[in-house]
Amino acid sequence: MSSFSVTEPSKRQKWFAGSLVILYALITIMPLIWIIATGFKSPSDAIAYPPKVFFEPSMEGYVNLFTSRTRLPAEELAALPPSETWYQELVRDNGMVITGPSRYGQRFLNSVIIGFGSTFLSIFLGTLAAYGFSRFKVPIKDDLLFFILSTRMMPPIAVAIPIFLMFRQIGLSDSHLGMILLYTAVNLSLSVWLLKGFIDEIPLEYEEAALIDGYTRFQAFYKVVLPQAATGIASTAIFCLIFAWNEYAFAVLLTSGNAQTAPPFIPTIIGAGGKDWPAVAAGATIFLIPVMIFTILLRKHLLSGITFGAVRK
Amino acid sequence: MAEVVLNGISKSYGDQVALENVSLTIPDGSFVVLLGPTGAGKTTTLRMVSGLDQPDNGEILINGQAVNKWTPAQRNVAMVFQQYSLYPHLTVRDNLAFPLRSPILKTPADEITRKVNDVAEVLQISHKLDNKATALSGGEMQRVSIGRALVRNPDIFLMDEPLSSLDAKLRSDLRIELKRIQSSLGATMLYVTHDQVEAMTMATHVGVLDHGKLVQFGTPREIYEDPVSIYSASRLGTPKINVLPADLFGATPAGAVSIGLRPEHIRTGEGLAGQVTRVEHLGDQTRVHLRVQTHDVITLADVHTTAKVGDEMLISPQNPLYFNAQGGRVK
């Protein structure tokens, strides 16, 4: 069942171990805190030296992230009717007016569609393939598995040019479907291998019991294997989503307008009207949220080992 | 409620022969126990009947119909696995209800509740119904696993050492309970065990398997009193049958090489002398271990015997069984 150390750790040992964990957590969380903080700084605070730890929070970065603005001469600005909203006010204080929403929202939505779409597809296909490899006699199984793994042996970007040409030929350039298929293809080797490992761990007896209990093979898979593979599926889904969500190189090359995801878009903010670091940081902060929520939601499955002990070994 | 016929069944896993030309008729309503050491093909026979494995050769008939191509679900069999195989993600209640909810049975909810409660009561697990299957002791798991077979009304029950991990008290309770359920349902049962008490008390027929071959099939008394070989004779009886050189006690039938003496088939007080090496008082019987010349012999003595280690005891055979050089019976 579970393992026990021979002696209970002493108070001092516990305290020491706890301090190490906290120290490590602080080190890893620093960049994250820095990005979140920068999003709320004014542009001058963001580049101040020495860096400002305490600063007056400003929403300028977020306003700039979500809006397109244009500079007006002071007299034209003064002639405008009074600002209706706090963000109009903020922009006018900098000598500009809002001309419309920026493209960040739409790029973010693209990221959601492509990221979650390809994750779903990778998991769906990966689970079926992994189950097949795990349970059935497949001709040249080992070679097939090696071939699937081998697609990961080079950096995916090495095939960017052939894919670019193929996509242009069949009309998948700059399309959601194209990006979903591409990320699925890249993630599939990971998901097949990871999930096969998890499914191999589930004893065959459960399915046999279900077959005897009057279920078909597919029902046994669906009712008995899937619930027990939930842990593996959840962790694999997180890996797949993180890859598809953060992918930059393919997105730069293969998308420009319609299907562009957030990662290639965020750097373009830098160029628009000086180095707008708070807007970049704000874009990155918001970009972090979906993966964070997804991971927290699936955390329960990551931690629970539910197949413990119901089959006598 | 069905008759099961195995007709010349053979099965190999790789170059490992699991069953070799096994033919066996399990009469309707009978309780057939398969005996044999690990690897003799007992579990493989169950898997053939269940449909989890396909025979390489031969035919399986249930109620006169060839079922080789049928899925386990179509065969309407219930099986208790040696490893329990409870669904770990479900509660005990859901485990018991699982076969009833199958697309083949589609039992109404109130009937499921009733049947599950009934079975839980018989198996004394009512108080654990809402536990996760993983939060049970080994004995409880095994009872749930038996319960999962009993909630249904299958044509055949297949049981693979279902009582092996229970404590003695529960085992004897369940032995009687299983036998009662089987005879009241008139169910056909194919049962694998190592335990001679289970075989002797529950079986209507016993099949003895040796390296994938069915070497003897008959009533428990036939197997015990009239075994076809040393191997068959050694399957039943605790303590085990004593096998000694045939000429140890004098004249023998032609061809006999060994003599088989069950502990109760040894008369004490006359004949060959042996040294007592050990005395075991079990309460209802007393076992005496003897050293006769260079052979170890176990016999039964009077419960209140005063024999002690080092004593001399005279023994002679009574109703001996003779076997030839191949271990076959000589009559």
Interface residues (C-beta under 8 A of the other chain):
Chain A: P203 E205 Y206 E208 A209 A210 L211 I212 D213 G214 Y215 T216 Q219 V224 P227 Q228 I306 T307 F308 G309 A310 V311 R312 K313
Chain B: S50 G51 L52 T71 P72 A73 V77 A78 M79 F81 Q82 Q83 Y84 S85 L86 Y87 P88 H89 F98 P99 S102 P103 I104 L105 A133 T134 G138 M141 R148 R152 S165
